[in-house]
Amino acid sequence: MDLVTHNRQMARNNRWSNDRLYRAILALQPGEFEAARVSFFPSIRETLNHIYEVDLFYFDILVEGGEGRAIFDRFVPYDDPARLAAAQAERDGKLIAFCDGLEAADLDRRVPTDRGAAGIIPERIGDLLAHLFLHQIHHRGQVHAMLAGTSVTPPPLDEFFLDYDLRFRKDEVERLGL
C-alpha cells in the first residue's frame, strides 16, 4: 500500500473511531460529559474540545487557510456534546476529502506552520497528517479511559478496516459512507 492510500484509510478510520466514541458520549448521563476526571485534560468535554480545536488548526495549515494560531484565540469550546459531535463529524468529512485529493507528491510538499514565538516552520504534509492522526488517537484513548468511570461502556476503537472486523461492522461503515 502506498502512503497516499494509507492516509486515505487513516482519515476514514479516524471518522469511524470518532463516530463510535461520540455515540458513546451521547449516551452519557447528565453531568458526566463535563465531570472532573483524572487525565491530561480534566474532563471528557475538555479533551474532546481539544481534539477538535487542534483538528481545526492543522487542517487550516494543510489547506493553507492562513488563520494559523488565531484559531486558538477565537475557538469557543462546545458545552453540548451533540453539537461537538456534529462539528467533529463535519471536520472528519473535510479531512477525508482532503486526503482523497492527495497525490504522492503532495505528501512531500511543505506548508507554512505557525509555531507562535518559534516562527513559521515549513512542514511536510505527510508528516503533518501523521501527527494529526496520532494526536487524535492519543486523546481518544484518554477519553476512552475516562468513559470507564461513567455509566457508558467504552466502545472498541482498535479496529482498522481489517476484513475480519468489517464482517461485523458493515452497517457502521455503510452508514458513514466509508
Disulfide bonds with the S-S distance in Angstrom:
none
